[in-house]
Each structure stands twice: as structure tokens, then as C-alpha cells.
Amino acid sequence: MLSPARAIALRATVRGSLLGSSLLAPLPGQVRRYTPHRQKQQQQQVTHQPGQTPDNITISWTHQHILLQHRDRQNSTLPPRRLHAATLRDECGCPTCRDESSGNKTFASVEIPPEIRIAGVRATEEGLRIQFANDVVRFEGRAHETVVPWERVERVVSASSYCSASPSASVSSSASASVAASPHGRRPNSLFHRKQALLARTGVQYWDASTLSSQIRKIDYHAFMAPSSSSSSYPPAFWDVLITLLRLGIVYLTHVPRHESSLTNIINRIANLRETFYGRTFDVRAKPRAENVAYTSGYLGLHQDLCYLAPPPMIQVLHCMDNSCEGGESLFSDGERVGRLLWPFVRGGRKSRMGVLAEHAVPYQYDKHGYYYRAERSVLRREADGSFGGVYWSPPFQGRYEQQEYGGEEEEVDLKRWIPAARVFEGLINDPGAVYQYKMQEGECVLFDNLRVLHGRNAFDAAHRGGSRWLRGGYIAAEDFLSRAAYIPGERADEHRGKGDLWTPEGAEEELRVGDWWPDVVRRVREVDEADEAVEV
């Protein structure tokens, strides 16, 4: 059921008569869900100031939206462009919401209350300044405003498909948007199917904290690196590392020499090193003005690395050079386990609110220090045949939504439907019973599947009792790792999988549905599905 909202409309010239205007207080008036010729808003006209930018725009707002429309299009059937409250809040780029050095977000999208509202809008020289009510809980009580730059406003209202009233232009835009969306899970992924074939041989063990504590493998570095007479005669410890990465998604090496070259020795033993804009390798240690939130001493929530690359690297390797300070425990959670637990509900599409986890494309972005990367990924990936394809979750590295540029109301982004479902996923991966916590020691090296296992870190304090924390890291691309794993000896894989049939995704999901976590998953999903479906507009 729609609740009353109040709206005020302001007609102005961008960077013109709006500049310096005071906070706009809503006037009484009912605002209903928009359909052409139906919505009627009270408007207050502001006199145009000569000499300012001549691009006239009608700007109005309700508690749920900011509405933008060209003055010349007011009498057309085209709806105004709507910028949604939750999405606007998520995109905030102020120093409180994004670290100035790294550009990383300081809060997660799931922290935004679905009932967030726009409390006020005012225009300044830099853009529209927005105040919110029912804001992110830990920001409540602070003097906080989100700025939408004028460049963004102009870009939204001047999008070609919006400015053109031609039906053919609209169809063309929709087709282009559909093609652009196909990488989010609509096309077959040969690497995905290659990995599935390998998993059928090795089997997969999904885990929570208790399971991994009892099954985690620690393999001696020297046994792993033992010389081989030929490329086909690697020592058993080498294959055990690769098989364990496929089965559990994580494995440790011990007794690793404290040399900077040890990391590259380990990586090159498996496959080629995946170089990134951070370099061939990287050092995880706290430093001022860090270009990545990982290079600080603060808490780092569960995430995957480099989701803004296409594709992200599969294997991450971290060699502990020093971890003598207080805190700094590594955190791991099996994201694919949670994804498969939720997939029966996601597969049902709109019958469950979980379906949005495979539909809503989350933007990931890096735009700092002369590098720009961007990719959009749903939390759960749906393969072309409708099957589960993987997990993507990296809140600190989310970018700003840009769908508003492409025209068509269906392309506008509203996070209100996505947030409750994303909170279910977030709650399951961060459940204390799901998170494996371990403080790495000098001489240990962890290898894990970055496309399956989410990782994070507790805060650490090197100043309190001295000590330091230094990890060296690097990556291996999926195609390189899988090319080596394709030669895992069959008998070795059989030993790890045990007796019985080959592993299948269907069998894995059935096993999860009779496991200890299933009742909790059903409860969480039911709470969301039974929640009030009314959306305030």
C-alpha cells in the first residue's frame, strides 16, 4: 500500500537560478506511482537568471525520488527520469562514505535501510545536495549530505534515448542494454564448465567454521616444491594442493622460507603469475594514504578481490612474512556454500524476493591513481542454462550506478528490492558459525579460490605492544590454474573424493538441503518473503 508523500517541483536552469537556493521544504500534496498523464505535482517556478547555463531542467522530488525532466519534454508521454533514494545514498562520494585515498566505500549497501527517505534537496554551485531521513544507522545524528554533481544531472537528462521521442530509438536503446547485460550471467562460460568437469573428479566439500577447522589441510612447502623429473611427475604434495583448492577452496603451506621470492616460487610452481595494476606481486601492510583499504590496519569485511576486473583472478596467494602484532586474524567464509543454499529460492525468480540476487547487477569500480576499471556483477551468477554459476561479493569496492544514462524507466536502479535479499546473503556469510578465523604465523602461506571463498581481516594494532603485520600476495588467473589442474592424476583425485559417484551440482544442492544450515536459510528467506511488499514511491 502506498503511503502519502509530499513533493515540491523546482523549474530552473542548471547552475542558474538554483544556485545558492535554500533547503526546499516539501509542500502538501499526494504523489502516486508514476504513469503517463497520471502524476500531477505541485510546482514552484524559479526565475531564470540571465547569463547562466541555458539548459532548462525541471527538478522535483518526493521522499522516495528525485525527478528530472527537460522543460521541452514536460508535455510529452515520456516519464521524468527518477533517481531513487536508496541508490542516491549508496552512491555518495563524500569523505565519510568513501575513503579519500583509495576511493573504497566505508559502508556496505546492505546497511542502507529500505525505508530511507529524502528529507531535503537544495541546489548549490557544485550540484544537488540531498539530506536523508532514516539514514544508515551508524551515520545517524551526523550532519551528512549527498552531492549529485551537475555533470551527473546533465548526463541523466540528456541521455540520447531519453531526449528522443522516437519509438525506434527507445527500442534500440533497450536492445543495447540487453546486450550489455549479457556478461552478467547470460552467456555460456567455458571456464565455468571446465571447472565443473574437474570438480566432478575431485568432489567438493562445502564448509562452515566447524567443518573447515577439522578438515583444513596444511602441506609442507618443501614437499610441494620437491623436484620432479618431468612435467608429468610432480610430487603428491603438489597435486594435493591443487585438489584441495578445488575441493575446499583453501589450503595452507607451512615452513615457507622468509624470502620475498618465496611467493613467486609458489605461484610459478602452479602456473603463470597474474599481474595486475598493483604489480606482479603486492605487499599487504598498513601505510598512510593507502590506495586500497587492505593497506590499512582497520577491520576488513568479507569480500572478493578485483571484482572490477573481467574476469577477476581465481587463485589468491598470501605469504605471511610477519604477523607479530595484536589482532590481524584472517577471516574466511565459503561464499559458494551460501550461494547454493539460496539457489533453490533464486531459481524461482520473482516467486521469491531472492530472485533479485541473480538479476540485479552491482557495479564494481576502481578509479584512482591513474587507473579506471569497472564491471557489473550480480551477487549470484546465473549460467545460460539456468544453473548456479558463482558468487560475487565485494562491498568496499562497489562503484556508482550508471544505468540512468541508458534511458527507459526499466533501466533505472532502485536498491529497495535488492537490499532485503542481499541482507540474507550477507547474514549467512557473516554468521559466526560460518566464518573460519585464523591468525597466520610467519612462514605460512594460504592459497584460496577468490571466486568461491570470501576473505577479510580483523583490525590489528602494531603500536600497542609492538610488532608488525606483513603479507606478500599475488594471483593466478582461472584459465592458467585450470589448465594445470586438468592434469591431476585420476587416481589421486579418486583418493580425495572417496568411493561413490562423481560429484554433481544437483547432488551437492540436495546434500545442502538436508544439512544443519537449511532450516536457518528457510527461516531467513521466509522472513523476507513474508515482509510487507508495499513500496513507497
C-alpha positions as CSV (number, residue, x, y, z in Angstrom):
1,M,0.0,0.0,0.0
2,L,1.4,3.4,-1.0
3,S,1.8,5.9,1.9
4,P,1.3,9.6,1.4
5,A,4.3,11.5,0.2
6,R,4.9,15.2,-0.3
7,A,6.6,16.8,-3.3
8,I,7.9,20.1,-4.5
9,A,8.9,20.9,-8.0
10,L,11.5,23.4,-8.9
11,R,11.9,24.6,-12.5
12,A,15.3,26.0,-13.1
13,T,18.4,26.3,-15.2
14,V,21.3,24.0,-14.2
15,R,23.9,26.2,-12.5
16,G,21.4,29.0,-12.9
17,S,18.7,30.2,-10.7
18,L,19.0,27.2,-8.4
19,L,22.5,28.2,-7.2
20,G,22.6,29.1,-3.6
21,S,18.9,28.4,-3.0
22,S,17.9,27.3,0.5
23,L,16.8,23.9,1.5
24,L,13.5,23.1,-0.2
25,A,10.7,22.2,2.2
26,P,8.0,19.8,0.7
27,L,4.6,21.2,0.2
28,P,1.5,19.2,1.0
29,G,0.4,17.0,-1.9
30,Q,-0.2,13.4,-2.7
31,V,2.3,11.8,-5.1
32,R,1.3,8.5,-6.6
33,R,3.2,5.9,-8.6
34,Y,4.0,7.4,-12.0
35,T,2.1,6.5,-15.1
36,P,1.9,8.9,-18.1
37,H,-0.8,11.7,-17.7
38,R,-1.5,10.5,-14.1
39,Q,1.1,12.0,-11.8
40,K,0.4,15.7,-11.1
41,Q,2.9,17.5,-8.9
42,Q,2.6,21.0,-7.5
43,Q,5.4,23.1,-8.9
44,Q,7.1,26.3,-7.9
45,Q,8.8,28.2,-10.6
46,V,12.1,30.0,-10.0
47,T,13.0,32.9,-12.3
48,H,15.8,32.2,-14.7
49,Q,18.9,34.3,-14.2
50,P,20.4,35.6,-17.5
51,G,23.9,34.6,-18.3
52,Q,23.7,31.2,-16.7
53,T,23.7,27.8,-18.5
54,P,20.7,27.7,-20.8
55,D,19.8,24.0,-20.4
56,N,16.5,24.2,-18.6
57,I,15.5,21.3,-16.4
58,T,12.5,20.6,-14.2
59,I,13.7,19.2,-10.9
60,S,11.2,17.9,-8.4
61,W,11.4,15.5,-5.5
62,T,9.4,13.3,-3.2
63,H,10.6,11.3,-0.2
64,Q,11.5,8.4,-2.5
65,H,12.8,10.1,-5.7
66,I,14.4,13.0,-7.4
67,L,12.6,13.5,-10.7
68,L,14.5,15.2,-13.6
69,Q,12.9,16.3,-16.9
70,H,13.8,18.6,-19.8
71,R,11.5,21.6,-19.8
72,D,10.7,20.9,-23.5
73,R,9.5,17.3,-22.7
74,Q,7.0,18.2,-20.0
75,N,4.0,17.8,-22.3
76,S,5.3,14.5,-23.9
77,T,4.4,11.0,-22.8
78,L,7.9,10.4,-21.6
79,P,8.1,10.0,-17.8
80,P,10.7,12.0,-15.9
81,R,13.9,10.4,-15.0
82,R,13.8,9.1,-11.5
83,L,16.8,8.8,-9.2
84,H,15.8,6.6,-6.2
85,A,16.6,7.5,-2.6
86,A,18.4,4.3,-1.7
87,T,20.5,4.4,-4.9
88,L,21.4,8.0,-4.4
89,R,22.5,7.3,-0.8
90,D,24.6,4.3,-2.0
91,E,26.4,6.5,-4.5
92,C,27.5,9.1,-2.0
93,G,31.1,10.1,-2.6
94,C,31.7,12.3,0.5
95,P,34.8,11.7,2.7
96,T,32.6,10.0,5.3
97,C,31.3,7.4,2.7
98,R,34.4,6.9,0.6
99,D,38.0,6.8,1.6
100,E,39.7,9.8,0.0
101,S,43.0,7.9,-0.7
102,S,41.6,4.6,-2.0
103,G,38.2,5.6,-3.2
104,N,36.8,2.5,-1.4
105,K,33.4,2.6,0.2
106,T,33.3,2.8,4.0
107,F,29.9,1.2,4.3
108,A,28.0,-1.7,2.7
109,S,24.9,-1.2,0.6
110,V,23.1,-3.6,2.9
111,E,23.4,-1.1,5.7
112,I,21.0,1.3,3.9
113,P,17.6,0.9,5.5
114,P,15.0,0.1,2.8
115,E,12.8,2.8,4.4
116,I,15.4,5.5,3.8
117,R,13.8,8.8,2.7
118,I,14.8,12.0,1.1
119,A,14.4,14.7,3.7
120,G,15.5,17.7,1.7
121,V,17.1,18.8,-1.6
122,R,18.9,22.1,-2.3
123,A,20.9,23.3,-5.3
124,T,24.4,24.7,-4.9
125,E,27.2,25.6,-7.3
126,E,28.6,22.0,-7.2
127,G,25.3,20.2,-7.7
128,L,22.2,19.0,-5.9
129,R,22.7,18.5,-2.1
130,I,20.5,15.8,-0.6
131,Q,19.6,15.2,3.0
132,F,18.2,11.8,4.2
133,A,15.9,10.6,6.9
134,N,16.2,7.0,8.2
135,D,19.8,7.0,7.1
136,V,22.5,4.3,7.7
137,V,22.3,3.7,11.4
138,R,26.0,4.5,12.2
139,F,25.7,7.8,10.3
140,E,22.5,8.9,12.1
141,G,23.0,12.1,14.0
142,R,25.8,13.4,11.8
143,A,25.4,16.4,9.5
144,H,25.5,14.4,6.3
145,E,24.6,15.4,2.7
146,T,25.0,13.6,-0.6
147,V,26.0,15.7,-3.6
148,V,24.8,14.8,-7.1
149,P,27.2,16.8,-9.4
150,W,25.6,18.9,-12.1
151,E,27.6,16.9,-14.7
152,R,25.6,13.8,-13.5
153,V,22.3,15.6,-13.6
154,E,23.0,16.8,-17.2
155,R,24.1,13.3,-18.2
156,V,20.9,11.8,-16.9
157,V,18.5,14.2,-18.6
158,S,20.5,14.3,-21.9
159,A,20.8,10.6,-22.5
160,S,20.0,10.1,-26.2
161,S,17.2,7.6,-25.7
162,Y,15.5,9.9,-23.2
163,C,15.8,13.0,-25.3
164,S,14.4,11.3,-28.4
165,A,10.7,10.6,-28.5
166,S,11.2,8.2,-31.4
167,P,9.9,4.7,-30.5
168,S,12.7,3.2,-32.6
169,A,15.3,5.0,-30.6
170,S,13.8,3.5,-27.4
171,V,13.8,0.0,-28.8
172,S,17.4,0.4,-30.0
173,S,18.4,1.5,-26.5
174,S,16.7,-1.4,-24.8
175,A,18.4,-3.8,-27.2
176,S,21.8,-2.3,-26.5
177,A,21.2,-2.5,-22.7
178,S,20.2,-6.2,-23.1
179,V,23.4,-7.0,-25.0
180,A,25.5,-5.0,-22.4
181,A,23.8,-7.0,-19.6
182,S,24.7,-10.4,-21.1
183,P,28.1,-10.7,-19.4
184,H,26.3,-10.6,-16.1
185,G,25.4,-14.2,-16.4
186,R,23.5,-14.8,-19.7
187,R,26.3,-16.3,-21.8
188,P,28.0,-19.7,-21.5
189,N,31.2,-19.6,-19.6
190,S,33.7,-22.2,-20.9
191,L,36.0,-21.7,-17.9
192,F,33.0,-22.4,-15.6
193,H,32.2,-25.7,-17.4
194,R,35.9,-26.7,-17.4
195,K,35.9,-26.2,-13.6
196,Q,32.7,-28.2,-13.2
197,A,34.3,-31.1,-15.1
198,L,37.3,-31.0,-12.7
199,L,35.1,-30.8,-9.6
200,A,33.2,-33.9,-10.8
201,R,36.5,-35.8,-10.4
202,T,37.8,-34.2,-7.2
203,G,34.5,-33.7,-5.4
204,V,33.6,-30.6,-3.4
205,Q,33.3,-30.1,0.3
206,Y,31.3,-27.1,1.3
207,W,32.2,-25.9,4.8
208,D,31.4,-23.7,7.7
209,A,33.8,-22.7,10.5
210,S,33.5,-26.1,12.3
211,T,33.9,-28.2,9.2
212,L,36.9,-26.3,7.9
213,S,38.6,-26.4,11.4
214,S,38.5,-30.1,11.2
215,Q,39.4,-30.5,7.5
216,I,41.8,-27.7,6.7
217,R,45.0,-29.0,5.2
218,K,48.5,-27.7,5.9
219,I,51.1,-29.1,3.5
220,D,54.8,-28.7,3.8
221,Y,56.3,-26.1,1.4
222,H,59.4,-28.3,0.6
223,A,57.2,-31.3,-0.2
224,F,55.1,-29.1,-2.5
225,M,58.3,-27.7,-4.2
226,A,60.1,-31.1,-4.4
227,P,61.9,-31.5,-7.8
228,S,60.2,-33.6,-10.4
229,S,61.9,-35.5,-13.2
230,S,59.3,-34.3,-15.8
231,S,56.3,-32.1,-16.1
232,S,54.0,-35.1,-15.6
233,S,55.7,-36.4,-12.4
234,Y,55.0,-33.8,-9.8
235,P,55.2,-34.9,-6.2
236,P,52.0,-36.0,-4.4
237,A,52.0,-32.8,-2.3
238,F,51.8,-30.7,-5.4
239,W,48.7,-32.4,-6.6
240,D,47.2,-32.4,-3.1
241,V,47.4,-28.6,-3.1
242,L,45.6,-28.3,-6.4
243,I,42.9,-30.9,-5.4
244,T,42.3,-29.2,-2.1
245,L,41.9,-25.9,-3.8
246,L,39.2,-27.5,-5.9
247,R,37.5,-29.4,-3.0
248,L,37.7,-26.9,-0.2
249,G,38.7,-23.7,-2.0
250,I,41.5,-23.1,0.6
251,V,44.8,-24.7,1.6
252,Y,47.9,-23.7,3.6
253,L,51.6,-24.3,3.0
254,T,53.9,-24.4,6.1
255,H,57.7,-23.8,6.6
256,V,57.8,-21.3,3.7
257,P,61.2,-19.5,3.7
258,R,61.1,-15.9,4.7
259,H,62.3,-14.6,1.4
260,E,60.4,-12.2,-0.9
261,S,61.0,-14.7,-3.8
262,S,59.1,-17.5,-2.0
263,L,55.7,-16.1,-3.1
264,T,56.6,-16.1,-6.8
265,N,58.2,-19.5,-6.4
266,I,54.9,-20.9,-5.1
267,I,52.8,-19.2,-7.8
268,N,55.1,-20.2,-10.7
269,R,55.2,-23.7,-9.4
270,I,51.4,-23.9,-10.2
271,A,51.0,-21.6,-13.2
272,N,51.8,-18.2,-14.6
273,L,51.5,-15.2,-12.2
274,R,48.5,-13.0,-13.0
275,E,49.9,-9.4,-13.0
276,T,47.6,-6.5,-12.1
277,F,47.9,-2.8,-11.8
278,Y,49.2,-3.4,-8.3
279,G,52.2,-5.0,-9.9
280,R,53.4,-8.6,-10.3
281,T,53.0,-9.0,-6.5
282,F,51.8,-6.8,-3.7
283,D,52.6,-6.2,-0.1
284,V,49.7,-6.1,2.5
285,R,50.9,-3.8,5.2
286,A,49.5,-0.6,6.8
287,K,50.6,2.6,5.2
288,P,49.4,6.2,5.1
289,R,47.1,7.4,2.2
290,A,46.6,3.8,1.2
291,E,45.3,3.2,-2.4
292,N,43.4,0.1,-1.1
293,V,41.5,-0.4,2.1
294,A,43.5,-3.6,2.6
295,Y,46.6,-1.5,3.2
296,T,45.3,-0.1,6.4
297,S,45.2,-1.5,9.9
298,G,41.4,-1.4,10.2
299,Y,38.9,-4.2,10.1
300,L,38.3,-5.5,6.5
301,G,35.0,-7.2,5.9
302,L,34.4,-10.4,3.9
303,H,34.9,-9.7,0.2
304,Q,36.5,-11.0,-3.1
305,D,39.4,-9.2,-4.7
306,L,39.3,-7.3,-8.0
307,C,35.6,-7.8,-8.9
308,Y,36.1,-4.8,-11.2
309,L,38.4,-6.8,-13.5
310,A,37.0,-9.0,-16.2
311,P,37.5,-11.7,-15.2
312,P,38.7,-11.5,-11.6
313,P,41.7,-13.8,-10.8
314,M,40.7,-17.2,-9.4
315,I,43.5,-18.1,-7.0
316,Q,44.9,-15.7,-4.4
317,V,48.2,-16.5,-2.6
318,L,49.2,-14.7,0.6
319,H,52.6,-15.4,2.2
320,C,52.9,-14.3,5.9
321,M,56.3,-12.6,6.4
322,D,55.4,-11.2,9.8
323,N,52.2,-11.2,12.0
324,S,53.6,-10.3,15.4
325,C,51.2,-7.5,16.3
326,E,48.0,-7.8,18.3
327,G,45.0,-8.8,16.1
328,G,45.1,-9.2,12.4
329,E,43.4,-12.6,12.3
330,S,42.4,-13.8,8.7
331,L,38.7,-14.4,8.1
332,F,37.3,-16.8,5.5
333,S,33.7,-17.8,4.6
334,D,32.5,-20.3,1.9
335,G,30.5,-18.0,-0.4
336,E,29.6,-20.7,-2.8
337,R,28.1,-22.8,0.0
338,V,25.7,-19.9,0.8
339,G,25.0,-19.3,-2.9
340,R,24.0,-22.9,-3.4
341,L,21.9,-22.8,-0.3
342,L,20.0,-19.9,-1.6
343,W,19.8,-21.0,-5.2
344,P,16.5,-23.0,-5.0
345,F,14.8,-19.8,-4.0
346,V,16.7,-17.7,-6.5
347,R,15.9,-20.2,-9.3
348,G,12.2,-19.5,-8.7
349,G,12.7,-15.9,-10.0
350,R,10.1,-13.4,-8.8
351,K,8.2,-16.0,-6.8
352,S,10.7,-15.3,-4.1
353,R,12.4,-12.0,-3.4
354,M,15.7,-13.9,-3.5
355,G,15.5,-13.9,-7.3
356,V,16.8,-10.4,-7.4
357,L,20.2,-11.7,-6.3
358,A,20.7,-13.1,-9.8
359,E,19.0,-10.2,-11.6
360,H,20.4,-7.0,-10.1
361,A,23.9,-6.1,-11.4
362,V,26.1,-4.5,-8.8
363,P,28.8,-2.1,-10.1
364,Y,32.4,-2.6,-9.0
365,Q,34.8,0.1,-9.8
366,Y,38.4,1.3,-9.3
367,D,39.1,4.9,-10.3
368,K,42.2,6.2,-8.6
369,H,45.9,6.9,-9.2
370,G,45.6,6.9,-13.0
371,Y,43.6,3.6,-13.4
372,Y,40.0,3.1,-14.2
373,Y,38.3,-0.4,-14.1
374,R,34.6,-1.2,-14.0
375,A,32.5,-4.3,-14.2
376,E,28.9,-5.1,-13.1
377,R,28.1,-8.4,-11.5
378,S,25.0,-9.9,-9.8
379,V,25.6,-11.4,-6.3
380,L,24.7,-14.8,-7.7
381,R,25.6,-15.6,-11.3
382,R,23.1,-17.5,-13.4
383,E,24.5,-19.5,-16.3
384,A,22.9,-19.6,-19.7
385,D,21.2,-23.0,-18.9
386,G,19.7,-21.5,-15.7
387,S,22.2,-23.2,-13.3
388,F,24.1,-21.7,-10.5
389,G,27.3,-20.1,-11.8
390,G,29.1,-18.4,-8.9
391,V,29.2,-15.7,-6.3
392,Y,30.4,-12.1,-6.4
393,W,30.5,-10.0,-3.2
394,S,32.9,-7.1,-2.5
395,P,31.1,-4.2,-0.7
396,P,34.2,-2.0,-0.2
397,F,34.9,-1.9,-3.9
398,Q,31.4,-1.1,-5.2
399,G,31.1,1.8,-7.7
400,R,28.3,4.1,-8.6
401,Y,25.3,3.0,-10.6
402,E,25.1,4.4,-14.1
403,Q,22.1,2.7,-15.6
404,Q,20.2,6.1,-15.5
405,E,22.3,7.1,-18.5
406,Y,20.8,4.5,-20.8
407,G,17.2,5.7,-20.9
408,G,14.0,3.9,-20.4
409,E,12.3,3.6,-17.0
410,E,13.1,-0.1,-16.7
411,E,16.8,0.8,-16.6
412,E,16.6,3.0,-13.6
413,V,18.0,1.4,-10.4
414,D,16.2,1.1,-7.2
415,L,18.0,-0.7,-4.4
416,K,15.0,-1.1,-2.2
417,R,14.0,-4.5,-3.6
418,W,17.7,-5.8,-3.7
419,I,18.7,-4.8,-0.1
420,P,16.5,-7.3,1.8
421,A,17.7,-10.2,-0.3
422,A,21.3,-9.0,-0.1
423,R,21.0,-8.9,3.7
424,V,20.0,-12.5,3.7
425,F,23.2,-13.4,1.8
426,E,25.3,-11.1,4.0
427,G,23.8,-12.5,7.2
428,L,24.7,-16.1,6.1
429,I,28.2,-15.5,5.1
430,N,29.0,-13.4,8.2
431,D,27.2,-15.7,10.6
432,P,29.7,-16.5,13.4
433,G,29.3,-20.2,12.7
434,A,30.2,-19.7,9.0
435,V,33.4,-17.7,9.4
436,Y,36.7,-19.5,9.9
437,Q,39.1,-17.3,11.8
438,Y,42.9,-18.0,11.9
439,K,45.9,-15.9,12.7
440,M,48.6,-16.7,10.2
441,Q,52.1,-17.3,11.5
442,E,55.4,-16.3,9.9
443,G,56.3,-19.0,7.4
444,E,52.8,-19.9,6.5
445,C,51.2,-19.3,3.1
446,V,47.4,-19.5,2.3
447,L,46.1,-20.2,-1.2
448,F,42.4,-19.8,-1.8
449,D,39.8,-19.7,-4.6
450,N,39.0,-16.0,-4.8
451,L,35.9,-16.8,-6.9
452,R,34.4,-19.0,-4.1
453,V,35.9,-18.1,-0.8
454,L,35.3,-14.7,0.7
455,H,38.1,-13.3,2.9
456,G,38.6,-10.5,5.3
457,R,40.7,-9.5,8.3
458,N,40.3,-8.3,11.9
459,A,41.8,-5.0,12.8
460,F,45.4,-5.0,14.2
461,D,47.4,-2.7,16.4
462,A,51.2,-2.6,15.9
463,A,51.6,0.4,18.3
464,H,50.1,-1.1,21.5
465,R,52.6,-3.9,22.1
466,G,54.9,-3.5,19.1
467,G,55.2,-6.0,16.3
468,S,54.0,-5.7,12.7
469,R,51.9,-7.4,10.0
470,W,53.2,-8.1,6.6
471,L,51.8,-10.4,3.9
472,R,53.0,-10.7,0.4
473,G,50.4,-11.5,-2.2
474,G,49.8,-12.5,-5.8
475,Y,47.2,-14.0,-8.1
476,I,46.7,-16.8,-10.6
477,A,44.1,-16.5,-13.4
478,A,41.4,-19.1,-13.7
479,E,42.4,-20.3,-17.2
480,D,46.0,-20.8,-16.0
481,F,45.1,-22.7,-12.8
482,L,42.5,-24.9,-14.6
483,S,45.0,-25.7,-17.4
484,R,47.3,-27.2,-14.8
485,A,44.6,-28.8,-12.8
486,A,43.4,-30.6,-15.9
487,Y,46.4,-32.9,-15.4
488,I,45.6,-34.0,-11.9
489,P,46.1,-37.8,-11.8
490,G,42.8,-39.6,-11.8
491,E,43.7,-42.0,-9.0
492,R,44.8,-39.1,-6.8
493,A,41.5,-37.3,-7.4
494,D,39.6,-40.5,-6.6
495,E,41.5,-40.8,-3.3
496,H,40.3,-37.4,-2.2
497,R,36.8,-37.8,-3.5
498,G,36.4,-41.2,-2.0
499,K,34.2,-44.0,-3.1
500,G,30.9,-43.3,-4.9
501,D,29.6,-41.4,-7.9
502,L,31.2,-38.4,-9.4
503,W,30.3,-35.1,-7.9
504,T,27.3,-33.2,-9.4
505,P,25.9,-29.7,-8.6
506,E,22.4,-31.3,-8.2
507,G,23.8,-33.8,-5.7
508,A,25.6,-31.0,-3.8
509,E,22.4,-28.9,-3.5
510,E,20.4,-31.9,-2.4
511,E,23.1,-32.6,0.3
512,L,22.9,-29.0,1.5
513,R,19.1,-29.2,1.8
514,V,19.4,-31.9,4.4
515,G,22.2,-30.3,6.3
516,D,22.2,-28.3,9.5
517,W,22.1,-24.9,7.8
518,W,19.0,-25.5,5.7
519,P,16.4,-24.6,8.4
520,D,18.1,-21.3,9.2
521,V,18.2,-20.5,5.4
522,V,14.5,-21.2,5.1
523,R,13.7,-19.1,8.1
524,R,15.7,-16.1,6.8
525,V,14.2,-16.3,3.3
526,R,10.6,-16.7,4.7
527,E,11.0,-13.6,6.8
528,V,11.9,-11.6,3.7
529,D,9.2,-13.1,1.5
530,E,6.5,-12.6,4.2
531,A,7.5,-9.0,4.8
532,D,5.3,-6.2,3.7
533,E,5.7,-5.9,-0.1
534,A,4.3,-2.4,-0.2
535,V,6.8,0.1,-1.8
536,E,6.5,3.8,-1.0
537,V,7.0,5.9,-4.1
